Amino acid sequence: MNFQNLMQQAQKMQREMNKKIADFEAKEFEYNYQNSSVIVKLTGKLEIKNIVINDVLVDPEDKTTLQDMVAEAVNAAIKAVSQQKDAITQSAMPKGMGGLF
């Protein structure tokens, strides 16, 4: 295989990976935290679209617990979506070539 063919293959793989990532980033994900206590909707770009908090969690005298739970839910949602994006990126790389791109 000559260098030009190798470069063309690499460019094709890069375009395919960029498309997969763009498609992923356009998707919306819903993360259900602790049996619907908090539901976080976010995009593949990790932009929060909506947060739904179960009414039973709303206690005006205990605002701190609610804030902590929302922060935990958002962080868990971001981690879950990030792991899915990483999996797409890793799957686009041929075995043994992870450091080339």
Secondary structure as GFF3:
##gff-version 3
##sequence-region A 1 101
A	DSSP	alpha_helix	3	26	.	.	.	ID=ss1
A	DSSP	beta_strand	28	33	.	.	.	ID=ss2
A	DSSP	beta_strand	38	43	.	.	.	ID=ss3
A	DSSP	beta_strand	48	53	.	.	.	ID=ss4
A	DSSP	three_ten_helix	55	57	.	.	.	ID=ss5
A	DSSP	alpha_helix	63	92	.	.	.	ID=ss6
###
